[in-house]
Amino acid sequence: MTGARETRVSDMKRQVFMGAGEIRKCLGVSRQRAYQIMNRRDFPPPYQTLEMGKIWERETFEAWLQIHRPNLHLDHF
């Protein structure tokens, strides 16, 4: 096909997702506190809701983290 754009897997950006458990561990809070935080108006909306629960793009969570918890880093996640 002329003019068709070919997308290769190597060209695609790898998306990393986080669930409530990963977010809880990153924030260093209890499960109850994590759910309170995830239900705040300023917390980013989930990327998708699956049968096992909500998931967030790591990039989106990191952006929120930089604003609301600037002293925390995701280096070990």
Number of C-alpha atoms within 10 A of each C-alpha: 5 4 5 6 7 7 8 7 7 7 8 8 7 8 8 10 17 19 16 16 14 15 22 19 13 17 17 12 13 12 14 9 13 19 15 11 16 17 12 10 8 10 15 15 17 17 14 12 12 8 6 7 10 16 20 19 17 19 13 16 18 16 13 15 18 12 9 12 12 11 8 13 13 12 6 5 10
